[in-house]
């Protein structure tokens, strides 16, 4: 972990209320050197920062100063993954990046597509993702489904289009969930939309505890199943293999 909190304000995120804070750089350098000594060269370190690389050049400098020959992976935002930064990521042996796209209708400061929405945002983000994969072999694009801004078929159809335009990406779909410590939690409580679902079932992927604004449950899950079938169809899997090799499909 190199930092805590997040500079962005995504309503669904439990890290959004926490001010962004870097951990002491000398301690991070010591941690990297310990991993190298304990586990050896080419060990893969995954940074569990809520949003890695907010102070991008400083964190690249930390890796440089550590003198280690490790591989790295991190969750970050598209806005930080400009081509000059991608060149540095490749230089410092980053092999996995997990940018958050979240929605086709909001969170554009994080998604790197300012003032673009819907189909236009899909095209821009897909182009950006394809650029990232020239420098980083594994790219997972994360989405949150069931937000209040989603309605009808369009969010699912746009995501299917994205899967087709960025064939090498590994999509990660999360269902909107109220963990009762995000900015969204207060709104859901006021509107009586938080459902009684056991905490152990809230894995973000198969169950949720939010009464959706624009979907009935069965309708939403049917659309979700259709998106998953498209994402993991034989055609999509074959294109993913061709784009990345068998290990990522």
N, C-alpha and C positions, 0 to 999 in steps of 0.2 A: 504494500500500500504506500503510495507516494503522496496522497492528499485525501482530505475529507471534504464532504459537502460538494456543492455544485453552483456555478455562477448563473445557471439557467433557472427558469421558473416554471417548468412543466408541472401542471396541476396534479397529475397522477403520481408524481414521484416522491418517495419518502425522503430523498436527499435534498429536494428543492428548498425546504425551510432552513437548511443548515448552511451557514456561510462557508464559502470556499476557503480552505486553509491548507497550505502545504505543510508537510511534515519536515523535520530538520534534514537538510540535505546530507549532512555528514553521516547521519544514521542510515539513510537510504543507501549511500555508498557502501557502508559497512555491511548492510544486508546483502547487497549484490555480491560482494566479495565473499561473504560467508557461503552463499549458495554455490558459487564457483568452487570454493575449497571443499565443501561438503559433498556436492553432487557431480562436480566435474564440468568440463567444457561442453558446450552444445546443449546444456540443460535449458528447458523452456520455462521462463518465468512469466506468469500472467499477472498483470497489474490490475488489482481489484478496486482501483479508484472509481468513484461514480462517473467521472469524466476525465480521462487521462489526457495529459498534455496541454492543459489550459495555459500553463507557462511553458510552451513547447521547447524553446531553445534552452531553457534552464534544465529541463529534464533530459534532453539529449546530451547536455553537458555533464549531467550526473553520470549517465551511462559511460560517456567517454572517460571521465575522471576515474571511474571504478576500475578501468583497465580489464574488464571481464569479457569473455567470449561466449556469452549466453545468447539464446534466442528469446524473443519477447512477443507477448500478445497483450492487447489492451482494448477496453471499451472506451470509445471517444465519440466526438461529434463530427459530422461531415464538414462543418465549417473550418475545422482545423486541418483537414486533409487536402490542402493545396499541393500542387505538384512539387514545389520546392521542399515542402515538409515530407512528402512521400519519398523523395530522394534521400533525406536524412534517415527516415525510418528504415529504408532498405540498407543503408550503410550500417545502421546499428542493429541489424538482424531481426527486425520485426517480421514475424511470419503469420500473424493473425491480428486482424482489426475488426471490431464489432461496433460500427457506427449506428446511432439511433436515428431512424427516419421518423418513427412514431406515427405520423398521420400525414395524409395528403392535403390537409386543410389547415394545419396550424404548426407551431413549433419551428418556424422557418429560420429563426436565428441560430438554432442548433443544427438544423438540417442543411444549411448552406445554400438555400434557394430562396433568397429574399423576395417577397412580394409575388411569389409564384404559387399557384394552388391548382389542385386537380390534375388534369392530364398534362398540363405544362410542367408541373413539378415532377410528375412521373418521368417525363423525358429527360429533364435536367439531372435528376438524381441517378437515373440509370446510366447516363453518360459519365457521371462522376464516379459511380461504382466501378464501371468498366475501366476507368483510368486508374483507380486504386489497385485493381487486380494486376496491373502491369508491374506494380512494385511490391505488393504484398500477396502471397499466394492464397491465403484463406481470408475471405471477407464475409462476415455475417451481418445482414441488415435487419435491425430490430423494429418491430411495429407493435402498437397497442391498438387493439380492436375493441369496438363497443363504446368508444367515447361519445359524448353528447353531440359532437359535430358530425358524426357518421349517421347516415340515413339511406335506406334503400339499397339497391344493388351496386351503386357506383363505387363505394370504397373497396368492395371486394373485386370488382371488375378492374379497377385501376391497379390493384395489387397484382392481379393475374397478368396484366399488361407489363408491369414492372418485372415480374419473373421472366417473361419472354424477352424483354429488352436487355436484361442483365443475366444471361444464362448461367454464369459462373457463380452467382451469389448464393449463399446459404441463408434463406429467410428465417427469421425467428419471430413467431407470432405470440404475443402475450394478450390475455384477456384483461380488460380493465378490472381492477381489484381495489377494494377499499381496505387498506391495512391500518386505517384509523390514525395515521400520523402524517398524512400528506395534505396539501392545500385543498384537494378535492374532497377530503373527508368531511369538512365542515358543511360544505354544500349538500353532500349526500345525506348527512344527518338532518339538516334542516328540512329536506324534502322527503325524509322517511324512505330513502332508497337503498339503505344498507340492509342486506338480508342476513339471516342467521345461518351461516355456513361454518362448520368446524374449521378452525385455523389450519389444521394439518392437511386439509384438502385444497388450500389456496396456493397452488403451485404456479399460478399465472397462465397455465396452459390448458387445463381441462375443466376447471370449475371457477366460478366467480361469485362474488357476494354483492353484486350491484344490480339493482333493477334498472334495466336499460331504458333510456329516454325514447328511442325511436324504433325499437324492435321488441316483438314478443319473443320469449326464450326459444321456442321451437324454430321460429323463422330465422333467428340469429344463428342458431347452431346449424341449421341446414345450409345457410350461406357459408358458414365457417367450414363445414365439411366439403363443400364445393371448392373452396379456396385450397384446402389441403390436398384434395384429389388432383387439382391442377398443378400444385407445387411439386407433388411427389409422383406425378404420372410417369409412365415409362419414357415418354418423349422428353419431359423436363429432366429426368434423371440422366438420360443419354446425353443431352446437351450439357448438363453439369459435368459429366465425366469428360466430355470432349474439351470443355473449357479449363478443367482443373486437374484431371487425372482421377483415378478411381477412389483415392483416399478421401476426397472431400464430398462425394456424392451423397 
